[in-house]
Amino acid sequence: MSQARKSGGSQPGERAILDRELADLPPELRWRTWMGRIEAVLFASATPMGHDDLVELAGQGASIEMLIDDIQAELTGRPYELVAVAGGWMFRTKPHYADAIAAATDRGAGSHSFTEMEMAVLCAVAYHQPIDRAGLAAIFGQGVSRDLLARLRFKELITTGPRSPRPGAPQTFVTTDAFLATFDLGSLRELPELGAQSDD
């Protein structure tokens, strides 16, 4: 009965009860079980998961960072790895296998395939955020369509930022955690430097 309650018998809106401490298990098996839980949850997640998300899966005496280290050590030699992204952790395939993955999935239907202009606007937002449409127009020498911005928002790569100080207080755009995850960035500080032509 308790097994059913733990694995999915909770009522709508209730959180499933999970035995975090696993006090009835020997220490080594307890640790392996915590590792398995974290690996399974990260594997099932499409977005990075942070320390606060994962701490629910292990006992109070467990170090999430040490559990992550042990999982990463076990992935040596696998075609995927567990990496720190956007303030959390996420599974990624290793760069060495990029050509094989591209060859197998080259159908032009990827959820994060971009036109040249979409990528340019995304880069402009990333480097100049928060930025409004007038700011983008100044960069590109022409207006940026609402449809293009809507596509980037639909892909959850940009979102609404603080109101601009310009007259009329237009909305601005900023990047999201999904942007960081898509481009394997831990934070915006990891963006490549713009180079000599960037404004100081």
C-alpha positions, 0 to 999 in steps of 0.5 A, a space after each residue: 500500500 505504501 509503495 502505491 502511495 509513494 509512486 503515484 497514488 497521491 491526489 491531484 495537487 498533492 506531492 507524492 511522498 518520497 522516503 528521502 532518508 532510506 534509513 533501512 538501507 545500508 550506506 552504500 546502497 542508500 548512496 547508489 539509490 540517491 544517485 539513481 534518483 538524481 540521474 533519473 530526474 535529470 534524464 527526464 527533465 528537458 531543462 536544467 535542474 538546480 540544487 533546490 530541485 534535487 535536494 528533495 531526492 536525497 536525505 539530509 546528510 547527502 551532498 548533492 554536489 558529491 552525488 553529482 560528482 559520482 554520477 559524472 565519474 560514472 559517465 566517463 566513456 559514455 557519449 553523453 555527460 552531466 554538465 552545469 548549465 544555467 545555474 543547474 545541471 543537465 544531460 548533454 551529448 558530448 561535442 565529439 558526437 555532434 556530426 553523427 547526431 546532425 547526420 541522423 536528425 538532419 530533417 530541418 525540423 529541429 525545435 531550435 533551428 534558426 534563420 540567420 536573422 533570428 540568430 542575429 536578433 537573439 545575439 543582439 538581445 543577449 549582448 545588449 539586454 534589456 533592449 527594446 525594438 527601437 534599440 534593435 532597429 538601431 543595431 540592424 538599421 531597420 525594424 525587427 518584426 514582431 513576428 520574429 520576436 514572437 518566434 523567439 519568445 515561443 521558443 522560450 529563448 527571450 522574454 519580456 524585460 523591464 520597461 525602457 526609460 524611453 518615452 512611452 516606456 516600451 517593453 524590453 527583451 531579455 534572454 531566458 534560462 532556456 537560452 543559456 541551456 540551448 547554448 550550453 552557458 552557465 551564465 551570461 558571463 560566459 558569452 564570448 567577448 564581442 571584440 574590438 568593434 563592440 562599444 565600451 
